[in-house]
Amino acid sequence: MATIFTRIVKGEIPSYKIAEDENYYAFLDINPLKKGHTLVIPKKFEEDYIFNLDDETLSGLTLFAKKVAKAIKAAIPCQRVGVAVLGMEVPHVHIHLVPLDQENDLNFRNEKLQLSAEEMADIAKRINAQFGK
């Protein structure tokens, strides 16, 4: 079953790519809680619930998300990078990585930021430049 995320991976829908490898893809959330809010997904759609993933995919996704979180922390001024797995809005496993200065920054009831395409591209470029360092 194709999801919006599988369409992003295939390039059918544009995204602000942060990083990718053969199995995982990270891109900016278009409705971010904070600048640098990133989604990390497995490229292959298998599940919409993270704990139904096989162990290899789950561990790979987690390790890839860790690398992305380090890049976010290096590129975006914040105290920490928070992690959330909700998975209710898109039926494709995904991890939210959100730069945090306080716990309330990871409250999905907060108003979403409205960023220009230029700001989004700049943020993606800054995080991407830190990926793998």
Secondary structure, DSSP 8 states (H G I E B T S, - for coil): ---HHHHHHTTSS---EEEE-SSEEEEE-SS-SSTT-EEEEESS---SSGGGS-HHHHHHHHHHHHHHHHHHHHHS--SEEEEE---SSSSS--EEEEEESSGGGG-TTS------HHHHHHHHHHHHHHTT-
